[in-house]
Amino acid sequence: MKFKIGLGYDLHRLVPGRPLVVGGVNLPSEVGCLAHSDGDVLIHAIIDALLGAKGEGDIGQRFPDSDPAYAGRASLEFLASIMEEIKGAGFTVVNIDSLVLLEKPRLLPYIDSMKTNLYPLLGISPQNIGIKAKTGEGLGEIGAGRAIASWVVALLNSSG
């Protein structure tokens, strides 16, 4: 077996009048991500981690914000496309571990729903998807409620 590890990161400003989507779940919030797509930082970081494990670029190179075709699109669609490439290259996802940094709302009540959205696309059981939520403890842009970020590590394997 051949194992490959990738690291992903994403950050978005939070602004009024936009939906807040994390892990494909619409969260109750007065602010959402300023983004070309739905701005789902968790999925964007997952995609970056998957591409990194393959030794490739990032989500911005695959789905550029300069392309109107991606405007307002659900990040779950982007993940489905990337997973087709992952599988086509002979890789499978072993596990994903993630951290989402957001002051509010608290994410714990939504983590199971996020896993439900992610595991069919990733091709792994929900037990192999780690999602941890942290606040900014009132510090910086995240702590002030003006930003959201996510870090993800992905482990892939290939029998080739």
Buried (B, 14 or more C-beta within 10 A) or exposed (E): EEEBEBEBBBBBBBBEEBEBBBBBBBBEBEBBBEBBBBBBBBBBBBBBBBBBBBEBEBBBEBBEEEEEEBEEEBBBBBBEBBBEBBEEEEBBBBBBBBBBBBBBBEBEEBBEBBBBBBBEBBEBEBEBBBBEBBBBEEEEBBBEBBBBBBBBBBBBBBEE
